[in-house]
């Protein structure tokens, strides 16, 4: 982030570039790792990852999710290569541990991957248990250095851990916070989300059965079987902990992105294996259905979660008069306004006669426009596929504003109003 800001200066391109670069890194690691394990056909099919809706979404926002996943995939690919040698390479294992440490520095949920390593250690899978300590050494070296650094700056050895375990007072698995499914019970809701939330497309319905077939009847060689076991252990451990840790994690798709990407890779290997065994039509049909479903699910989603704030920034850049708006919209658009030098151009003071007022109905604290306020500009997102289907199939009386907003992912139309001028005695 610091490097992109230094090269591109402050702005959205600098803010989003790290996620994009890490996403490219994830794709490179996934393809190279799959190629080494299962061949070129499987590596080509594993590029299904590129169409995964959740991966596309999180690769296009400023967040740590893709960086965290890059280091974890790199670590497990190194472990896979080390296990394939007669004598595991100490260098590869230490580097794998260091990558896990860098993942931990990116996001604390990377401990789920460390738990997967712990299961492999207990099972003694792939190499001697003593070799796993080399992974632990690389991990401790990176995390230990950061712990000492934070101790030096803050005076508290557990500074980061206290923040990580007390970072959010609003976690409640009984409240909708992004799962996109009706909440029934904390044990049932994660399963329903993985099956029905559009961020996973048909991956749960097709990718998981393909993975099961791959293990049972895919006739894998030693390297491919080791690849499948490592990825399945990692995906299953991560998903189970993310689903069960209801006191620390909201139920939302982003915490399940790594399992989704791993299942996409395994589904690619399974499709390649089907093709190699002469099941051309079945492999092509399943691959096309997966890709088409993913593309449609990407289209369903709102592609601008700060639509109202971006529109305010664009209007403020071309309108010379001061603009009034609600406090929430002003707070959320503050950085955008600062970048273009319009921070002093927009305020949340109450509008008066003749003022321009920007109305963003996404937030409840927005003052409602009066009947005599003139609409100067109106802007809105194109309808999503959900809205198009609802308008085509539902009767008019069932197309309620609340339903259409939900299908539009919460980005209603915004308006720039002009308040009426003060009337004088002459008038």
N, C-alpha and C positions, 0 to 999 in steps of 0.2 A: 504494500500500500504506500509506504514511504517512497519507494522507487518510482512508482507510476505517478505519484503526485509531483515528484521532482522533475520527471520528464514531461508530463502533460499539463502541469499546474492543476489547481483545484477545479473540480467539475465532475459531472457524471462519468465521462470516459475514464478518468483516473480512478474514480471510486469503484467502477465495475470491472476494470481490466484484470485485477488479480483473480477474481472468480473465474473469468473466462480463461485465463492462462492455466489455472489449476484444473479446469474442466478439460482442456486440451491435454494436460498431463495425465489426468485420469484415463482418457481414451487411449493415449499412447501406452501406458502401463498395462491396461486391460488387454489391448491387442497383442503386445509383445509377450505378455505372460501366457495368454491363451494359445498363441502360436507355439511357444516353447513346450507347452503341455500337451496340446491336442492337434497341432498342425494348422496349416494356412486356411483351410476351409472353415474350421471352427473359429479361428481368429477373425475371418471376414464376417461370419455370422454373429460373432459377439459384438459387432458394431451396432447391434440392436440397442445397446446402451444409449446411443445418440438420440433415439426416439423416445426414451423413457420420459414421460411428462414431468415427473418430479425432478429428475436430473436437469432437464432443460430449464425449469423454473428457477432452481437454486443456483444454476450456473450463470444466470442473468441478473442476479441481485448481489448487493454487497453483503456477504455473509461468510461465515467460517466453514460451512458444511462441506463444500467441495475441497477446500484445503485439507481439512481433517481426513476426508476420504482418500485423497491422493497419497498421503503419507502411510495410511493403513494398507492400501493396496500394494504400495511399493514394499512395505515391510513383509507382507505375506508372500509376495512374489520372490523376494530374497530368501525367505525361509523355505519356499518350495524348491528353489534351485539348490539350496544347501542340503536339503533332505535327499535330493536325487544323486548326490555324490557318495562315493564309497566312504570318504572321510569328510564330514561336513566342514565347509570353510568357516573358520573362526571369524574372518573379516566380514563375510556376508551376514553371519548371525549378529555380530556386534552392530553392523550397519542397520540391520532389521530392527534391533532394539532401539537404536538412535532414531529411526523413522517413527517408531511408536512413541518415543518421547516427544518428537516434534508434533505428532498428532495430538498428544496430550496437551502440549502448549497451545495448540489451536483450539481445542475444545475438550472439556473434561469427560464427555461421554465416550471418549476414546478408551477409557478404562474397560468398556465392554469388550473391546478387541483384546485387551490384556487378559480379561477373564477367559476368552477363547483360547489364548496361549496357555493359560493355566490348565484348562481341560486337556489340551494336547499333552502337556507335561505329565499330568496325572495318568493319562493313558499310555505314556511312553511311546507316542506315535511318531514314526518317521526317523527318529534318531535317539541316541542315549539321553537320559534325563539330564545328565551333566551338561550336555550341549545347550540345553535351554537356559542355563545360567549365563551363557554368553549374551543371549538376547536380553536377559534381565540386566546385565552389566551395561549394555548400550543404553537401555531405557533409563536406568538410574543415573547414568552420567549426565544425560540431557536434563531430566527433570530435577536432579539434584543441583545442577548449576543454576537453574531458574529459581529454585527454592532459596539458595544462598543469596542470589541477587535480590529477591524480594525481601529477604531478611535484612539485607544491608540497607535497602531503601525504606522499609516500613517498620523494622524492629520486631516483626512478628513472623516466625517461621511458618505458621499456618495461615498466613494472610490470604492466599489464593483459595485454600480449601474452605475457609469460613465464608468467603463470598460465594463460591460455587454451591455450597449447601444451603445458602440462605438468600439466593438471588431473586426469588420471586414469591411474593406473598399471595398471589392470586391463583395458584395451582389448585384445581379442583376437578377431578375426573367426572363429576356429575354435571359440570357446566360445559356447553359447546365452546371449544376454543380452536376449532380448525379441523376436527375429525370429519365433518361433512356427512355424518350419519346420525340417526336417532340414538341417544344414549340410553342403554338398558342396564348395564352392569359393568364395572371396571374390568372384569375378566372376559366379558363377551365383546365389549366395544372395540378393542384392538382388532379382533378377528373380522368384525363387520366392516371396519374401516379399510382393512387390507383387501377385502373382497369387493367393496362397493364404492370407495372413494375414487374419483376420476383420475387422481394423481398417479394411480398405479395401473391405469388402463385395464387390460385383461391379463396382466402378468400373473396374478394369483390363480386365475382360472386356467391358463395355458402354460405359463412358465413353470409353476410348481409341479404339475403333472409331468411335464417334459423332463424336469430334473429327476423326479422319482423314476421315470423310465430309463433315464441315462444311467442311474446307479444300478438298477436291477438287470437291464438287458442291453446296455450300451456297449458291452464287450470292450471295456476301456483297457488300454495298456497301463503299465505301472505309473508313468508320469501323469497321464490324464486322470487316472483314478486318484492319485495323490492330490491333484489340482481340485477335483470334485470334493474330496473329503475336507480339504482345508477351507474351501469357500463355503461349503454347507455348514461346517462347524462355526465359522465366523458369522454367517448370516443368521443361523438359528440362535446362537448365543446372544447376538446383538438384539434381535427381534424380541426374544423372550424377556431380556432385562428391560428393554425400552417399554414393553407392554406391561410388565409387572411393577415397575418402579413408579407407582401412581402418586407417591408423595413428593416427588421431585421433578417429574416431567409431565407437561401437558400432553394430552392425546392429540397429536397432530402429525401429518404425513412426514414432515422433515426429519423426525427422529428415526424414520424407517427407510431413509434413502439408501444407505449402504446395503441393507439386505435386498432392496429392489434392484440395485445395480448388479449385485452378485448373481441374483436369479436371472437377470437379463443375460449375463455372460454364460451361465450354465444352460439357459434355453438355447443360446446360439450354438453351443457345443452339441447339444442334443439334436438340433435341426441339421447340423452338419453330419452327425452320425447317421441320422435317418436317410439323408441324401446319399451318403456313401454306401448304404445298404440297399439302395435301389428304390427307396420309398419316395420318389421324386414328387409325386402329386401331394402326398401328405405333408412333406416338409415344406413345399412351396405354399400350400394353403395355410398352414399354421403360421409360417413366417409373414405372409401377407396380412393375415387377420391381426396378428400382433402389431405390426407396423401401422396399419390403417386405424386400429383402435387407439394406438398411442397418439397418432396425429389428430384424430378427432377429439381426444381428451385434452390435448394441448389447446385446441381451438375453443373448447368449452370454457377454459379458465380466463379470468380477467388478466390482461397483460400489463396493467398499470394500477398497482395498489395505491398509488398516490395521484390518481388522475386529477382530482380537484386542486391539489397543490401545484401540480405542473401547469395546469391551465391558468391559475392565478399568476404564477411566475411569468408565463408567456404574455399575459395581458399587461402586467405591470411593466414589462420591457418596452411596450409600444404606446402605452397611455401616459400622457404627461401629468394628468391630475392625480391627486392623492386618492387612494382607494381604501375603503373600510371593509372589514370582514370579521368573521367570528374568531375568538381566541384560539380554538383548536386548529383551524386551518392556517392561521398565522404562525402558530408554533411549529406545525409540521412542515411548513414551506419556508421557514426561516433560513435554512442553509442554501436553498435554491435562490432565494432573493439576495442573500449576501454575495453569492458567486457572481451574479450579474449586476451588483451594485444598486439594487432596488430595495434594500432592507428598510430604509427610511421612507420609502414611498407608499408602504402599506401599513396600516394600523388596525387595532381592534377596538378603537374608541367608537362609541355609539354614533351611527350616521345621523346627519342633520339635513336641513333643507338644501337641495341642490347637489348633495354629495353622490359619489359613485359608491355603490355597495356590491360586493361580490358575495353571492349566495351559494354556499356549498351544502346541500341538504344531507350530506353523508354524516354530519355531526349534529347532535341534538341541541348544542348551545348556540346554533346559528339563529339570529333573529329572523322571524318570518317576514318576508316582503309585504308591504302594504298593498292594498288594491289599487292605489293611485301611483305606484312606483312603475316607471317605464322600463321595459326590458331593452337594454342596449345591445347585448350579445347573449347568445345561448350556445352552449357547447355540450356534446355528449359522445360517448363511445359508440362504435358500431354495435349492433345487437350480437350477442353470443349465440352459439348454436342452440343453447337451451331456450333462449328467448324466442328464436325463430320457430323452434318446434312447438313451444307453448302457444304462440300466436296462430300457428297453422292448425293445431289439433284441439285446443281448448275453446269452449264458448267464451264470448266476450265477457260475460259476467264473472267468469272464473279467473280472468287475467288481472288479478288484483295487483296494485302497485307493490305490495310487499313481496308477492311471488316473483314479479318481474325483476325486482331489485336483487332478490336472492339468486335468481338465474343469471343475473348480470354481474354477480360477484361483488355487489356493494359499491358500484361506481355510478351513481345517478347523474343526470344532466345537471350542469352548473349554469348560473346566469349572472350577468353583470347588470345591475339595476341603476337607474337614475332616480333619486328622490325628487319629488316636486319642489319647485322654487317657493320661497316664502311669498305669500301674497301681501301686497302693499295696499294702503288706503285708496290710492288712485285706481287700483285694479278692482 
